[in-house]
Amino acid sequence: MSGIGASVQDSTSQFYYPVLLDKVQKEPQNLTIEDCKHLYYGQIFQEGDKSLTLTIPGRKEFDRLIMTSKCKKAIKVGLNILQDHPVELTTLLNTKSCMNIMGQEDSDFYLEHRLKRTMDAILSTGDGRTLKTAIQIVNLDDDLVIKRILNIMGGSEQLMFKNERSYSVWTRGTQTLFFEDILIEKE
């Protein structure tokens, strides 16, 4: 994550956070993996709410709507959340899923494109097979979303701290997948 904090806070950088937010609104089809990487990891360097799910305005209502299969309203709330948190994985995935269920086009928001680019950015941080190569996440729920997208079902989770780092370790049979929570590292 070296350099991301400086890039998203430097007003002359192409990855300056406000510039990236503007690109999400005006040119979502042109978001690159690097853009999404800076949006995803850069959010921890922004003032105000961090990426913790519980602090995102509208997220509790969104989760309730998803759990009760109220897709039409969930899309509206989800798109509103994505205005300020454009790469929040749970909201991206579930809003896109609801749009698919409702037969709604994604031609204005490019959620599928944004989700794929963000996933590629996250998965580029490691393969998750060891602590050293753990997949780096900033949101405590993102390991669940990544497992869902990768179709890794079942297993058990254990939280682990080592060398002043926080890990979520998923185990199913002989398979183990490591996620490192870098939000804790940043603070």
Steps between C-alpha positions, in 0.01 A plus 500: 500500500806712481431838347120475487451728800720768345339465154140533620589808705710677235283744303738474202473120479275320252401288802398794720191367676260780392616454138428127523155564652428736210612232252260251660214746437596625154696215338427176689567295188860629497595393853820297496625241747744764632216749544300243697806403702548863603128541571489183710820540702492881485175515693686435825691826452184711469359715776177401672346156470740218439396194304362316801160378389320619811598861439378527139179706491213296355678167528276356776190584297662355187582173679143478632359552149730232357407254776129557431544477119381855435723549199329803347557712811840336570625617158409859582663487845801311363565753225477777759760326721726449198505877438728546803640146528541397134687175562321372810493133400182383675299789359652460152431126487147511642391805302622335178327173599172686561533676165539159335195364685294803397624481140649848532783611272832604651590735215509816715698380800724220370474314832615170350804672349578678829455180704728300270770770499483532878520123547800484266667777703437323831607159374821652362617554860551131569379148437380445859683171544729617783518785750773657289285488186168586668240685294490854635159644585383825662144403593427231756225352278703486181639154567142368493425674171824376342425145610151530351630635168767229485230243584677381814218383724507362852791468734580681819656835580757581763633844581873512559758760598865459412782756488253778578284408201141377492396201289179320418585135435246282319537123513302229324644152524865530398449835323595825672451855377660802672371858493690788660299792635717798408262758645625399842860523376443855368355627829 
